[in-house]
């Protein structure tokens, strides 16, 4: 088995049994993080912009990502955490603003990653609530390039929980050492490495190309 840690080997040289399996995070790697405009739209819908609001937004996210709570329950919980109330119309606007804030993709990364699909096995492992997963699947047919899509809302586990990585490895039918996990969050990469997977902390396409030993065409 040839591992991607062997820098300098062009990705196109991997074939057959030596083909690496790349497991990608979605947001912050292929899709973009929320823009300032997207965050402002959420704040406008909430009527809040305090640090406490954003702390509740993130602290209460894991159950939403795992589909343990609905969008309605999630936003109600956020409101309770900051001592306010969101009515049904406001929650509908919050859901829409939240979806749109996560909707931008990095087209260069999309082209690069999907262009590998004929020679490399690809998988996704992403923390993503059900509404957003459905939104992405409707909008982005390029998701079909991924042999396995481990969306947290479907597998009911969220990174960096070990069961999230275990689910993905089982779905791929491979050993951890046969994979490299690519994510922009260090805690998620470290969790993958603790499972025996290779890991790459994503910062840019150029850094990923260098890690894979790939050459720009």
C-alpha distance (Angstrom), angle and dihedral (degrees) to the residues before:
residue distance angle dihedral
X1 . . .
X2 3.80 . .
X3 3.79 113.4 .
X4 3.80 125.6 -149.4
X5 3.79 89.0 -126.5
X6 3.78 86.2 79.2
X7 3.80 94.4 91.0
X8 3.78 117.1 -155.2
X9 3.80 99.2 42.3
X10 3.78 109.2 116.4
X11 3.78 112.7 -121.8
X12 3.79 91.6 -128.6
X13 3.83 90.2 65.5
X14 3.81 91.6 68.6
X15 3.79 111.2 100.3
X16 3.79 138.3 161.6
X17 3.78 113.5 -25.2
X18 3.81 89.9 6.0
X19 3.79 94.0 58.0
X20 3.81 110.5 120.6
X21 3.78 121.9 -134.9
X22 3.80 113.3 -132.3
X23 3.79 118.7 -157.1
X24 3.79 111.5 -164.3
X25 3.74 132.9 -161.8
X26 3.81 111.3 -138.2
X27 3.81 109.9 -146.7
X28 3.78 115.5 59.5
X29 3.80 90.7 14.9
X30 3.82 111.3 50.4
X31 3.79 98.7 -0.6
X32 3.78 121.2 44.5
X33 3.76 128.3 -111.1
X34 3.78 118.3 -112.8
X35 3.79 115.0 -66.7
X36 3.79 123.6 -135.1
X37 3.80 87.4 -106.5
X38 3.80 90.8 54.1
X39 3.80 92.3 48.2
X40 3.80 90.6 49.2
X41 3.81 90.7 52.5
X42 3.82 89.6 54.7
X43 3.80 91.1 48.0
X44 3.80 90.7 49.7
X45 3.80 91.3 50.9
X46 3.81 91.2 47.9
X47 3.79 96.0 41.0
X48 3.80 85.2 -134.3
X49 3.78 135.9 99.6
X50 3.79 103.1 163.9
X51 3.81 124.9 130.5
X52 3.83 86.7 -115.3
X53 3.80 90.4 59.6
X54 3.79 93.0 51.4
X55 3.81 91.5 43.9
X56 3.81 89.2 55.7
X57 3.82 90.7 44.6
X58 3.82 91.0 58.5
X59 3.81 101.0 31.9
X60 3.81 91.9 54.9
X61 3.80 94.8 42.8
X62 3.84 101.4 91.0
X63 3.86 96.2 69.0
X64 3.81 88.9 46.4
X65 3.82 90.8 49.2
X66 3.82 90.3 49.9
X67 3.82 91.1 48.7
X68 3.79 90.0 -117.2
X69 3.80 87.0 127.5
X70 3.79 132.2 31.4
X71 3.79 124.3 -124.5
X72 3.80 88.4 -101.1
X73 3.82 92.0 51.9
X74 3.80 92.0 44.6
X75 3.79 95.0 53.5
X76 3.80 92.0 42.5
X77 3.81 88.2 53.9
X78 3.81 91.0 49.2
X79 3.81 89.8 51.5
X80 3.80 92.3 49.9
X81 3.79 91.2 48.9
X82 3.80 91.3 57.9
X83 3.80 95.5 39.2
X84 3.79 99.5 -108.6
X85 3.81 141.4 98.7
X86 3.81 131.2 -119.1
X87 3.80 115.4 -156.4
X88 3.80 121.8 -143.2
X89 3.79 94.2 -94.7
X90 3.78 91.6 49.4
X91 3.80 91.6 49.4
X92 3.80 90.0 51.1
X93 3.82 89.2 53.6
X94 3.80 90.9 46.6
X95 3.81 92.2 51.7
X96 3.81 90.8 50.0
X97 3.81 93.3 46.8
X98 3.79 91.3 46.8
X99 3.80 93.1 50.9
X100 3.78 92.4 48.7
X101 3.80 92.1 47.6
X102 3.83 89.9 62.0
X103 3.81 97.2 41.1
X104 3.80 103.4 92.8
X105 3.80 119.0 99.9
X106 3.80 132.8 -165.6
X107 3.79 100.8 -115.2
X108 3.80 92.5 -163.4
X109 3.80 90.3 55.9
X110 3.81 91.5 45.2
X111 3.81 90.0 54.0
X112 3.79 93.4 45.5
X113 3.78 97.2 47.2
X114 3.79 98.0 41.2
X115 3.80 89.1 46.4
X116 3.81 87.6 63.0
X117 3.80 94.3 55.9
X118 3.81 95.7 94.3
X119 3.82 92.5 57.8
X120 3.81 106.5 25.1
X121 3.79 131.0 49.3
X122 3.79 108.5 -120.1
X123 3.79 133.0 -160.9
X124 3.78 136.4 174.9
X125 3.79 125.6 -141.5
X126 3.79 110.2 -178.2
X127 3.79 139.1 161.6
X128 3.79 101.1 -130.8
X129 3.82 134.1 145.2
X130 3.80 120.2 -123.2
X131 3.81 96.0 -105.6
X132 3.79 91.8 53.1
X133 3.81 93.5 43.8
X134 3.80 90.5 54.1
X135 3.81 89.6 45.8
X136 3.82 91.3 53.6
X137 3.80 94.5 44.5
X138 3.81 91.0 52.9
X139 3.80 93.4 48.3
X140 3.80 104.7 37.0
X141 3.82 119.7 53.6
X142 3.81 88.9 174.4
X143 3.81 87.2 80.2
X144 3.82 85.4 81.0
X145 3.81 87.5 75.1
X146 3.81 87.9 74.6
X147 3.78 114.2 85.5
X148 3.81 90.8 -157.5
X149 3.79 126.7 28.4
X150 3.78 111.2 -166.3
X151 3.78 102.0 -171.3
X152 3.80 110.6 176.7
X153 3.81 92.2 -133.9
X154 3.82 89.7 59.0
X155 3.80 100.8 38.9
X156 3.84 93.0 39.3
X157 3.81 92.9 -133.6
X158 3.80 127.8 99.4
X159 3.79 130.0 -157.0
X160 2.96 132.0 -71.9
X161 3.82 87.7 33.5
X162 3.83 108.8 108.5
X163 3.81 90.8 -131.8
X164 3.81 90.2 64.9
X165 3.80 91.6 60.6
X166 3.80 92.0 40.1
X167 3.80 90.4 54.9
X168 3.79 91.5 51.9
X169 3.81 93.7 48.2
X170 3.80 91.1 49.1
X171 3.81 91.6 48.7
X172 3.80 89.9 51.3
X173 3.80 92.1 44.3
X174 3.81 93.4 -134.2
X175 3.77 141.9 118.5
X176 3.81 118.4 -103.4
X177 3.81 91.6 -113.7
X178 3.81 89.5 62.7
X179 3.79 92.7 63.4
X180 3.78 141.3 67.5
X181 3.79 118.9 -154.9
X182 3.83 118.0 -149.7
X183 3.81 119.4 -161.8
X184 3.80 137.4 146.1
X185 3.83 93.9 -134.4
X186 3.78 117.0 80.9
X187 3.81 94.3 -150.3
X188 3.81 90.3 58.0
X189 3.79 93.1 48.0
X190 3.81 91.5 48.3
X191 3.81 90.4 50.6
X192 3.81 90.4 52.4
X193 3.79 91.2 49.2
X194 3.81 89.7 50.0
X195 3.81 86.2 58.9
X196 3.81 90.1 54.4
X197 3.80 96.6 -101.1
X198 3.77 123.0 132.3
X199 3.78 112.9 -108.7
X200 3.79 138.5 -150.8
X201 3.81 123.3 -175.3
X202 3.78 102.8 -142.6
X203 3.81 118.3 -135.9
X204 3.80 103.0 147.7
X205 3.79 143.5 -13.5
X206 3.80 89.4 -104.3
X207 3.81 91.4 55.9
X208 3.80 90.3 48.8
X209 3.80 91.6 50.0
X210 3.79 89.3 51.1
X211 3.80 91.8 49.4
X212 3.78 91.7 50.4
X213 3.79 92.6 44.3
X214 3.80 87.1 -122.9
X215 3.77 123.0 156.9
X216 3.78 125.3 -139.8
X217 3.76 110.1 -113.9
